[in-house]
Amino acid sequence: MAALTHAQLVTQVEEMTGRTDKTTEIGTYVNWAQIAVARIHTFSYMRKESTTSTTASTETYTFPTNIKSFYGLRVQTAGKERKLRNKIAMVKDSAVPFPSNESEGTPTYYTPWGRNFELEPIPDAVVTLS
């Protein structure tokens, strides 16, 4: 089955329901249905990759805006790239109860926290995250 345009979907619903007097409402319902499906499934065209740089001695960073889900972080240093491991907040809080004592170095872990994430150890230099 070929992909249908919005107008074609509305026409299909009108023909199936016999309600040609509700074109505007049907169009609204089609839009709502498309939004609901997009929230459930991540289509390939929705995937984006983003890069940013760290700042020395800064632990917390913000995720890019308009992201639906997050798959992982990679750190790039000296031309090499490696994945950071996810450490859930409860584990990090029990391992590092006093964050002011946390060491600095090349990050190995990330901890997502709402719209932000923390790096561990805290970066001691500028590195690229992707």
Residue pairs with C-beta under 8 A, 6 or more apart in sequence:
4 12
6 27
6 30
6 31
9 30
10 23
10 26
10 27
10 30
13 26
13 29
13 30
14 20
14 22
14 23
14 26
17 26
19 26
38 46
39 68
42 68
42 69
46 68
48 64
48 67
49 130
50 64
50 130
51 128
51 129
51 130
52 61
52 64
52 128
52 129
52 130
53 126
53 127
53 128
53 129
54 61
54 107
54 119
54 123
54 125
54 126
54 127
54 128
54 129
55 123
55 126
56 104
56 123
56 124
56 125
56 126
57 104
57 122
57 123
57 124
58 122
58 123
59 99
59 102
59 118
59 119
59 120
59 122
60 113
60 116
60 117
60 118
61 116
61 117
61 118
61 119
61 129
62 115
62 116
63 70
63 112
63 115
63 116
63 117
70 112
72 83
72 84
72 86
73 83
73 84
73 110
73 117
73 129
73 130
74 81
74 82
74 83
74 84
74 129
74 130
75 81
75 82
75 84
75 106
75 107
75 127
75 128
75 129
76 127
76 128
76 129
76 130
77 106
77 127
77 128
81 130
84 107
84 108
84 109
84 110
84 119
85 108
85 109
85 110
86 109
86 110
86 111
86 112
87 95
87 109
87 110
87 111
87 120
88 111
89 111
89 112
89 113
92 109
92 111
92 118
92 120
96 102
96 120
102 120
102 121
102 122
103 121
103 122
104 121
104 122
104 123
104 124
105 121
105 122
105 123
105 124
106 121
106 123
106 124
106 125
106 127
107 119
107 120
107 121
107 122
107 123
107 127
108 120
108 121
109 119
109 120
110 117
110 118
110 119
110 120
111 117
111 118
111 120
